């Protein structure tokens, strides 16, 4: 019996197991910590931009699992109250924070909103998860000073913590009535692929 006949099968098996382990080890977990826009309010779960994003990334050979920890109506204090449990349970590599809109719509103090977001980021960093912050925008009828103060929170946080800042996820659909639900706040099913593509393009640098 020659060398290949004697050891070939073992070598192939070792190579296969090593390769399989490498693939598993490279799988990234992305946690979405968001509100109704990410939770998919008013649409099917399969139509939600989060699911479309995961499918698109996997199609392009990104080995990724997206955990959608988004709750309709959630605020920054709500996100803060559950982030540690999410980090412990899912051990994500990345955390995309899409919160603050409901705080602003209720007129919560700007300093408190920013403080809550920073505390969420601190929890992510403690868990060795990379936080990503998403810009949130609100209608102008809340007053120029409040709107400007609120919307400036996000680039400030990104700069102060050296984080990736993603564009507002409704920037391409919010002003197009045919892409919004009747409430004028939540995107409909037709808007979801547009949102997914926008987020995908901005996440590519982080995922690579």
Sine and cosine of phi, psi and omega as CSV:
sin_phi,cos_phi,sin_psi,cos_psi,sin_omega,cos_omega
0.00,0.00,0.82,-0.57,-0.03,-1.00
-0.99,0.15,0.06,-1.00,-0.09,-1.00
-0.86,0.50,-0.72,0.70,-0.04,-1.00
-0.90,0.43,-0.65,0.76,0.00,-1.00
-0.91,0.41,-0.59,0.81,-0.07,-1.00
-0.98,0.21,-0.67,0.75,-0.12,-0.99
-0.91,-0.42,-0.12,0.99,-0.09,-1.00
-0.84,0.55,-0.73,0.68,-0.03,-1.00
-0.89,0.46,-0.64,0.77,0.00,-1.00
-0.91,0.42,-0.66,0.75,0.01,-1.00
-0.89,0.46,-0.71,0.71,0.02,-1.00
-0.87,0.48,-0.67,0.74,-0.01,-1.00
-0.90,0.44,-0.68,0.73,0.01,-1.00
-0.89,0.45,-0.69,0.72,0.01,-1.00
-0.89,0.46,-0.65,0.76,0.00,-1.00
-0.90,0.44,-0.72,0.69,-0.02,-1.00
-0.92,0.40,-0.63,0.78,0.03,-1.00
-0.90,0.44,-0.69,0.73,0.02,-1.00
-0.90,0.44,-0.68,0.73,-0.01,-1.00
-0.89,0.45,-0.66,0.75,0.01,-1.00
-0.89,0.45,-0.64,0.77,0.00,-1.00
-0.88,0.47,-0.68,0.74,0.00,-1.00
-0.89,0.45,-0.70,0.72,-0.01,-1.00
-0.90,0.43,-0.67,0.74,-0.05,-1.00
-0.90,0.43,-0.44,0.90,-0.06,-1.00
-1.00,0.04,-0.11,0.99,0.02,-1.00
-0.90,0.44,0.80,-0.61,0.01,-1.00
-0.98,-0.21,0.55,-0.84,0.07,-1.00
-0.92,-0.39,0.80,-0.61,0.05,-1.00
-0.90,-0.44,0.87,-0.49,0.04,-1.00
-0.99,-0.14,0.78,-0.62,0.08,-1.00
-0.98,-0.17,0.91,-0.42,0.04,-1.00
-0.96,-0.28,0.99,-0.12,-0.14,-0.99
-0.62,-0.78,-0.18,-0.98,0.00,-1.00
-0.92,-0.39,-0.50,-0.86,-0.13,-0.99
-0.89,0.45,-0.49,0.87,-0.02,-1.00
-0.91,0.42,-0.60,0.80,0.03,-1.00
-1.00,0.02,-0.44,0.90,0.01,-1.00
-0.95,0.32,-0.33,0.95,0.02,-1.00
1.00,0.07,0.66,0.75,0.00,-1.00
-0.84,0.55,0.79,-0.61,0.10,-1.00
0.99,0.17,0.07,1.00,0.02,-1.00
-0.73,-0.68,0.22,-0.98,0.04,-1.00
-0.94,0.34,0.53,-0.84,-0.01,-1.00
-0.85,0.52,-0.59,0.81,-0.03,-1.00
-0.94,0.34,-0.31,0.95,-0.01,-1.00
-1.00,-0.06,-0.18,0.98,-0.09,-1.00
-0.89,0.45,0.58,-0.81,-0.03,-1.00
-0.85,0.52,-0.49,0.87,0.00,-1.00
-0.89,0.45,-0.71,0.70,0.00,-1.00
-0.94,0.35,-0.63,0.77,0.03,-1.00
-0.90,0.44,-0.61,0.79,0.03,-1.00
-0.90,0.44,-0.73,0.68,0.00,-1.00
-0.87,0.50,-0.71,0.71,0.02,-1.00
-0.88,0.48,-0.69,0.73,-0.01,-1.00
-0.90,0.44,-0.69,0.73,-0.01,-1.00
-0.92,0.39,-0.65,0.76,0.03,-1.00
-0.92,0.40,-0.59,0.81,0.04,-1.00
-0.88,0.48,-0.52,0.85,0.01,-1.00
-1.00,-0.09,0.38,0.93,0.12,-0.99
0.94,0.33,0.38,0.92,0.15,-0.99
-1.00,0.04,0.87,-0.50,-0.02,-1.00
-1.00,0.09,1.00,-0.04,-0.14,-0.99
-0.65,-0.76,0.56,-0.83,0.13,-0.99
-0.87,-0.50,0.80,-0.60,0.01,-1.00
-0.95,-0.30,0.84,-0.54,0.04,-1.00
-0.98,-0.22,0.88,-0.48,-0.05,-1.00
-1.00,-0.09,0.99,-0.14,0.03,-1.00
-0.97,-0.25,0.86,0.51,-0.03,-1.00
-0.92,-0.39,0.64,-0.77,-0.05,-1.00
-0.77,-0.64,0.78,-0.62,0.03,-1.00
-0.86,0.52,0.73,-0.69,0.02,-1.00
0.99,0.11,0.02,1.00,-0.09,-1.00
-0.94,0.34,0.47,-0.88,0.02,-1.00
-0.87,-0.50,0.05,-1.00,0.02,-1.00
-0.91,0.42,-0.56,0.83,0.02,-1.00
-0.94,0.35,-0.55,0.83,0.07,-1.00
-0.92,0.40,-0.69,0.72,0.04,-1.00
-0.88,0.47,-0.65,0.76,0.02,-1.00
-0.90,0.44,-0.61,0.80,-0.05,-1.00
-0.93,0.37,-0.35,0.94,-0.06,-1.00
-0.87,-0.49,-0.05,1.00,-0.08,-1.00
-0.90,0.43,-0.65,0.76,-0.03,-1.00
-0.88,0.47,-0.67,0.74,0.03,-1.00
-0.90,0.44,-0.65,0.76,0.04,-1.00
-0.88,0.47,-0.68,0.74,-0.01,-1.00
-0.91,0.42,-0.66,0.75,0.02,-1.00
-0.92,0.39,-0.65,0.76,-0.07,-1.00
-0.97,0.25,-0.66,0.75,-0.15,-0.99
-0.96,-0.28,-0.28,0.96,-0.06,-1.00
0.67,0.74,0.86,0.51,-0.04,-1.00
-0.96,0.29,0.49,-0.87,0.11,-0.99
-0.98,0.20,-0.55,0.83,-0.07,-1.00
-0.73,-0.68,0.56,-0.83,0.07,-1.00
-0.76,-0.65,0.89,-0.47,0.06,-1.00
-1.00,-0.10,0.89,-0.45,-0.07,-1.00
-0.99,-0.14,0.92,-0.38,-0.01,-1.00
-0.85,-0.53,0.95,0.30,-0.07,-1.00
-0.65,-0.76,0.37,-0.93,0.06,-1.00
0.83,-0.56,-0.39,0.92,-0.02,-1.00
-0.87,0.49,-0.70,0.71,0.00,-1.00
-0.94,0.34,-0.51,0.86,0.09,-1.00
-0.87,0.50,-0.76,0.65,-0.05,-1.00
-0.91,0.42,-0.65,0.76,-0.01,-1.00
-0.90,0.44,-0.37,0.93,0.03,-1.00
-0.99,-0.15,0.04,1.00,0.06,-1.00
0.96,0.30,0.46,0.89,0.00,-1.00
-0.90,0.43,0.48,-0.88,-0.01,-1.00
-0.86,0.51,0.67,-0.74,-0.04,-1.00
-0.86,0.50,-0.70,0.71,-0.03,-1.00
-0.87,0.49,-0.61,0.79,-0.02,-1.00
-0.94,0.34,-0.64,0.77,0.04,-1.00
-0.88,0.48,-0.73,0.68,-0.01,-1.00
-0.90,0.44,-0.65,0.76,0.01,-1.00
-0.88,0.48,-0.70,0.71,0.01,-1.00
-0.88,0.47,-0.69,0.72,0.01,-1.00
-0.89,0.46,-0.66,0.75,0.02,-1.00
-0.91,0.41,-0.58,0.81,0.04,-1.00
-0.93,0.37,-0.60,0.80,0.08,-1.00
-0.89,0.46,-0.70,0.72,0.02,-1.00
-0.88,0.48,-0.67,0.74,0.02,-1.00
-0.87,0.50,-0.66,0.75,0.02,-1.00
-0.89,0.45,-0.64,0.77,0.04,-1.00
-0.88,0.47,-0.71,0.70,-0.02,-1.00
-0.91,0.41,-0.62,0.78,0.05,-1.00
-0.87,0.50,-0.59,0.81,-0.02,-1.00
-1.00,0.06,0.09,1.00,-0.01,-1.00
0.88,0.47,0.55,0.83,0.13,-0.99
-0.97,-0.25,0.63,-0.78,-0.02,-1.00
-1.00,0.08,0.92,-0.40,0.02,-1.00
-0.99,0.16,0.57,-0.82,0.09,-1.00
-0.79,-0.61,0.74,-0.68,-0.05,-1.00
-0.96,-0.29,0.65,-0.76,0.03,-1.00
-0.95,-0.32,0.73,-0.68,0.08,-1.00
-0.88,0.47,0.71,-0.70,0.08,-1.00
-0.88,-0.48,0.68,-0.74,0.04,-1.00
-0.83,-0.55,0.44,-0.90,-0.01,-1.00
-0.75,-0.66,0.31,-0.95,0.00,-1.00
-0.88,0.48,0.47,-0.88,-0.05,-1.00
-0.94,0.34,-0.24,0.97,-0.08,-1.00
-0.95,0.30,0.03,1.00,0.05,-1.00
-1.00,0.03,0.07,1.00,0.03,-1.00
0.99,-0.14,0.70,-0.72,-0.11,-0.99
-0.84,0.54,-0.71,0.71,-0.07,-1.00
-0.91,0.43,-0.70,0.71,-0.02,-1.00
-0.92,0.39,-0.70,0.72,-0.01,-1.00
-0.87,0.50,-0.73,0.68,-0.01,-1.00
-0.90,0.44,-0.68,0.73,0.00,-1.00
-0.90,0.43,-0.67,0.74,0.00,-1.00
-0.91,0.40,-0.78,0.63,-0.10,-1.00
-0.92,0.38,-0.39,0.92,0.03,-1.00
-0.97,0.24,-0.25,0.97,0.01,-1.00
-0.82,0.57,-0.69,0.72,-0.19,-0.98
-0.94,0.35,-0.75,0.66,0.09,-1.00
-0.91,0.42,-0.51,0.86,0.06,-1.00
-0.90,0.44,-0.74,0.67,0.00,-1.00
-0.89,0.46,-0.68,0.73,-0.01,-1.00
-0.88,0.48,-0.69,0.73,-0.02,-1.00
-0.94,0.35,-0.69,0.72,-0.05,-1.00
-0.91,0.40,-0.50,0.87,-0.04,-1.00
-0.95,-0.32,0.07,1.00,-0.02,-1.00
0.82,0.57,0.80,0.61,-0.05,-1.00
-0.94,-0.34,0.37,-0.93,0.15,-0.99
-0.96,0.28,0.77,-0.64,0.05,-1.00
-0.95,-0.31,0.87,-0.49,0.04,-1.00
-1.00,-0.05,0.48,-0.87,0.03,-1.00
-0.93,0.38,0.39,-0.92,0.07,-1.00
-0.81,0.59,0.80,-0.60,-0.14,-0.99
-0.94,0.34,-0.21,0.98,0.03,-1.00
-0.97,-0.25,0.19,0.98,-0.12,-0.99
-0.90,0.44,-0.44,0.90,-0.01,-1.00
-0.99,-0.12,-0.08,1.00,-0.09,-1.00
-0.79,-0.61,-0.37,0.93,-0.16,-0.99
-0.86,0.50,-0.54,0.84,-0.04,-1.00
-1.00,-0.09,0.15,0.99,0.01,-1.00
-0.93,-0.37,0.98,-0.20,-0.13,-0.99
-0.83,0.56,-0.53,0.85,-0.03,-1.00
-0.94,0.34,-0.19,0.98,0.00,-1.00
-0.96,-0.29,0.06,1.00,-0.03,-1.00
-0.90,-0.44,0.47,-0.88,0.09,-1.00
-0.95,0.30,0.15,-0.99,-0.10,-1.00
-0.88,0.48,-0.41,0.91,0.00,-1.00
-0.96,0.27,-0.18,0.98,0.01,-1.00
0.95,0.31,0.09,1.00,-0.05,-1.00
-0.93,-0.37,-0.64,0.77,-0.10,-0.99
-0.97,-0.24,0.69,-0.73,0.02,-1.00
-0.95,0.32,0.54,-0.84,0.02,-1.00
-1.00,0.01,-0.10,-1.00,-0.07,-1.00
-0.89,0.45,-0.55,0.83,-0.01,-1.00
-0.92,0.38,-0.40,0.92,-0.01,-1.00
-0.99,0.16,-0.36,0.93,-0.15,-0.99
-0.87,0.48,-0.68,0.73,0.05,-1.00
-0.89,0.46,-0.55,0.84,0.02,-1.00
-0.92,0.39,-0.70,0.71,0.02,-1.00
-0.90,0.44,-0.71,0.70,-0.02,-1.00
-0.86,0.51,-0.66,0.75,-0.01,-1.00
-0.93,0.38,-0.64,0.77,0.03,-1.00
-0.88,0.48,-0.75,0.66,-0.02,-1.00
-0.91,0.42,-0.64,0.77,-0.01,-1.00
-0.85,0.52,-0.74,0.67,-0.03,-1.00
-0.88,0.48,-0.59,0.81,-0.04,-1.00
-0.99,0.15,-0.36,0.93,0.00,-1.00
-1.00,0.04,-0.29,0.96,-0.12,-0.99
-0.82,0.57,-0.69,0.73,-0.01,-1.00
-0.88,0.48,-0.62,0.79,0.00,-1.00
-0.94,0.34,-0.69,0.72,-0.06,-1.00
-0.94,0.34,-0.49,0.87,0.00,-1.00
-0.97,0.25,0.00,0.00,0.00,0.00
